[in-house]
Amino acid sequence: MNRAPSAVRFVESPYRSDPDELAILLPEEPAFRSRQLRDWLYRSPVLEASAMTNLPRRIRAGLADRLWPFSVEIEQSADGGTTRKWLFRGRDGASIEAVLMGYPRRATLCLSSQAGCAMGCTFCATGQFGFERHLDAGEIVAQLAYAEAHLRSNPLHTGPTRVTNVVFMGMGEPLANYAHLREALRRMIETMGRSARSITVSTVGVVPGILRLAEEPWPVNLAVSLHAADDELRSRLVPLNDRYPLADVVAAARTYFAAKGRRLSIEWTLIDGVNDSVDQAGKLAFIARDLRAHVNVINLNPTPLSAQRPAAGATVDAFVAALRDRGANVTLRDTRGRDIDAACGQLRLRAAEDAAPAAMLPAPTLPVPNTSEEAP
């Protein structure tokens, strides 16, 4: 007499397993069940396992509270419903932020590669709060899958009904978590079927990581967050500059451009009285022309633990005009979701402030970035 397979018990989220090895999680099931599960996870993600209609009830029941590697602690909406932000909570309590921004022709997901950040940039809420841990590849990819599932069920008031662009510009330094970043990219491109050209990896200048990324098979976009065009100022704003000076960062970016043929982006957060001078604009324009890069200027989204403030409107206009006058390609980006703490790390910081006095918040740390082949 044939026995029906027993109920499936998942110890943790299937996103934390290799998508090509899901059969290990379903030892009593026929092989096609793991393929069905993989399609639900990576091709047609849904918010709840109960919606995986071609899977037996025993599998869906086992996934009910294990589908995602995190829970949703806070969800916020802004900009007329075109910006949504989530604070996810990992199974171990680690905080993870992601922001979905809708535009007429695209929906961009800004996701996190670490819980917190160790880079210590003075204007960044994530750096001010400190570093918790690296995210594994499953936790990174699950942010994209969750946003896709959410978008299908809850469309934005504008733009596409799926995520069209992914940017690693949330919490953390992606190239300091290289092994997990690489695996996340592999899954997004090879399993989810996303175009590498729709993915952007942003870095504050982890030179070994830039050079390694240049050797990978995927032509993802590279964005380099400079924020200052000389070493003296950049070291004040971005402590990692002491380890990898500006000339080394520019040289690594040049190598990446030569390897991939993809136009680089330079990110520049404009801070009142700090990096908003015409002199800085001139130096930045020289770097941008040298790299044939596009400059994205965004006015600072102020954070509660910093006295730094955004530049005045006239100063912003003068800075952008100075770049253009000197031959740089530049875009002034919108500051989205200010009323929902949408800058990197702000929602996490706000949640922590609600739970504890400011004096109890941990200070930032600055360990050596992990660019080794092995995950930590």
N, C-alpha and C positions, 0 to 999 in steps of 0.2 A: 504494500500500500504506500503510495506517495504521500509524503508529509509536506504540508504547506510551509514555505519559508517562515521562520520566526520573525517577530517584530525587529526592526532595525534600530540599533541604539548608536547614535552618533556621540562620540566623546566631545568633539569640538566642531566648529564650522568646517564644512567641506572646502571653503575657500582657502583654508590653511594647508590643504593637500595639493600636490601636483595635479593639474587637471588631467594629465595622461595616466594617472595612477588611482583614479577614483574607484576602480574595481576592488581595490584593497578594502575600501569602506563598506563594500556590499558583497561579502564573501559567499553568501548563499543565493545570490541573485544571478540571473543570466547576464552575459556580457553586455547586451544591448541596454540594460538598465543604467549602467554607468555612463554610457553615451548619452542617454536621455537626460541624466542628471547634469552632465557637463553642458549640454545645450541650454538647460534652464539657468545654470549658473553664469554662463559666459556669453551666450548668444541671445537669449530672451529672458533676462532676469526679472523676477517677480518679487514683490515685497514679502509675501508669505508663502511658505511651502505648500499650503493648501491649494494654491493656484497651479501647482505642477500637475496638471490634470491627467497626464498619461503615466504617472508613477503610481504604484499601488499605495493604498492607504497606510500600510505598515511603514513604508519609507517616508511618506509625508509626515506621519505622526512622529517618527524619530527625528525629523528635521525641525519640528515645530518651534522649538526654542534653541536650536543650534544652527539655523540657516546662516546667520550673520556672525562674524567674529566680534561684534560689538553691539551695544544697544544704543538707541537714540535717547540722549539725555535732554537736549534742547533742540527745537526746530524753530527758525525764525524766517520771516518774509519781509521784504522791503522793496522800494522802488516800484510800487504799483504791482507787486507780485512777480516782477521779473528777476529778483534776486532772492535766493533761498540759502540759508546757512544751517548747517548741522553741527552740533557738538555730540560726537559719538563717545561712548565709554567702552573701552576694551574690557575683556573678561577679568583682567587683573586690575582694573581701575584706571588704566592709562587713558588720557584724553586725546581725542583725534578730531580735527576740524576739517570741514570741506564746505566750499561755497559754489553754488550753481548760479551762473549769470546768463540771463537770456537777452539776446539781441535780435534784430529783425531777421538776420540770416544765419545765426549760429547760436548755440548754447554751449557755453564754456564752463567746464568744471575745474575749479582750483582745488587740488587735493594735497594731502599731507604725506610726507615720507618718514617723519619721526613724530613721536609724542614729545612736544617741546622742541627746543633747539639749543645747541651748545655754542653757536657762533658768537653770541653776545653782541649783535649789532645794536647800537644805542637807541635807535628809533623804532625798534621792532618789539611788539608786545610779546611775541613768542620768546625772543632772546631775554627779555626782562624777567620772564617767569622762570626760565631754566629748562633743563633737559631731563626728560623722564627715561625714554628708551627709544631704540630703533623700532620702526614698524616692520613686520615681516611682509613678504610679497603678497600674501593672501589678504592682509589687512589693507594694503595699498589698493589692490585691484578691487576689493569689495566696496571701497568708496565709490568707484566708477560704476560698478554693478548696481549699487543702491541708488545712485543718482539716476541711472537709466530706468530702473524699475519705478522710482518715484515719479519721474517725468512722464512715463506712460500713463500712470494712474492720476497724476495731478499736473497737467500741462501748465507751463508758464503762460502768462497773458500775451506773450509775443514769441516769435521765433519757432525753431523746429521742435519736434516732439521727441527728439533723442539728443544725447550729448554729441556735439560735432567736434569739439576741441577739448583736449586735456592738457592742463598746465601743472607742472610740479612747482607750484609757487605758494603752497600752503605752509603749514608748520614744518620746520626742519630743513636741513641742507641735504638734498637728494644724494649728492656725490659723496657725502660722509657715510652713507648707508649703501655702498655701491652694490654689494652682492644681492641685496633684496630689491634695489632699484632695477638692476638688470633683469632679474626674474620677473618683476612686475611688468617691465617693458615687453619681455618675451610673451607673456600671457596676453597682454593687451593686443599685441600685433599678430601673433601666430595663433592664438586660441580664440580671442574675441573678434579678430578680423579687422582691427582698426588700422588705418593708414599711419605709418610712422610719421608722416608729414603733418598729421593732425595733433601730434604730441610735442610738447615743449618741456624741456628740462631746464630749470633755472638754478644757477649757482652763484654764490658770492665770491667764488674764485678758488675752489679746491683744484689746484693745477693737476695733480696726478689723476684725479677723476675725469677731468676734461680730456686728458690725453688718452685715457682708457676708453672713454665713450667714443672717441674718434675712431677707435679700432673695431667697434661693434658693427654688425651688419646692417643696422637700421638707421636710416637718415632722419633721426628725430631732430627737431629744432633745438638750438642752444640759446639760452638767454643768460647773459652775464650781468649780475647786479653790481654796478660800479659805485654809484652814489657819490663819488669824488674822483677827480681827475689828476690828483697828485698824491704821493705816498703820505705826506704829513697829515693831510685832512682825512684821507681814506683810513689810515690807521686809527684815527680818533673815532670814526664812525663804524668801521668794520675791523675788529681786532685781528681777524685772520690775515689781514694785509701784512702784518709783521712776519708771518710765516711765508706767505706767497705774495711778494710785492707786485705792484701794478704792472711793471714791465713783464714779469713772468706770466701774469694772468692774460695780458694782451697777446703774448707770444703763443700761449696754449690755445687761445681763441682763434688765432690765425691758423694754427695747425688744424683745428677742427674744421674751419671753413675750407681749407685746402682738401681735406679728406672727404667731406660730405657735399661740398658745393651748395650748401644751404645758407641763406642769408642769416647772419647772426643778429640777435637783438641785444641792445644795451638797456638795462633797466636803471632808472634814475628817480629816486624818491626826493622830491624837492622840499627842503627844510628851511624855514625862515631864518635868514641871517647866517646860514651855515654853508650851504652849497648852491645858493641861488644867484650867485654873482655872474656878471658878464665874463669875468676872467675864467671862472670854472666852465662856463659855456664854451669859451674859445678852446680850452684844453680838451674838453669832451668832444668837440667837433673834430679836432685833429685825430683823436683816437677812432672816432666813428668813420671818418673818411679812410683812414689807414686800413680798417677792418672791413670796409664796405658794409657796415652794420646799420641797422635801423635803431634809432633811439626812441624809447618809450619813456616819456616823462609823466609822472603821476605826483600830484601834490600830496604831502604827508597826510595820512589818516591818523590823527593824534591818539596817543595811548595814555591811559591813566597814570602810569608810573614814570612818565617822561615829561619834562618841561618843554621839549621841542614842539614847535607848532608849524602848521603849513604856511607856505609863502603867501603873501597878499596877491590878489588877482593881477594887479599891474606888474608885479615882479615876475609872476608866472609868464605873462605875455611877453615881457622883455627877454626872459631866459630863452623861451622857445624861438622868438624872433632872432636872437643872437645865434642860435644854432643854425637856423635856416640861412641866415646871411653868410655864414661861414661854410656853407655847402653840405650840411648834415641833413639826412632824412630823419624827420622827427614827427612823432604823434603825441599829442597831449591826451592822456587817458582820463576817463571819468573816474571819480572816487565813488565807488558803488557801496551801498549798504551801510553808510555811516551810522544810521539810527539803529542798526542791529549789530554793532561791533564787528563789522565784516573784515577788518584788517586781520592779517595772520595773528592768531593767538589771542585776539581780544575777547572772544566769546568764552574761551577757556579761562582767561584771567578774570572775567566778570563772574563766572560761576564760582571760582575759588574765592573771590572777594566776598561773595554772598555767604560763603561757608566759614570764612575765617578772617580775623583782623589782618590788615595789610602787613603788620609787623611779623606775622607768622608765615608769610609767603616765602618760598625758598629763593635763594639768590641764584643768578645764572652761574653755570660752570662752563669750562672750556677744555674738554678732553681732546686728544688728538683725533682728527677725523679718521673714520674707518674706511680706507680705500683698498683693503686687502681682498683677496678672492673669497675668503671665508666670511660668512655672516657672524656677527658677534654672539 
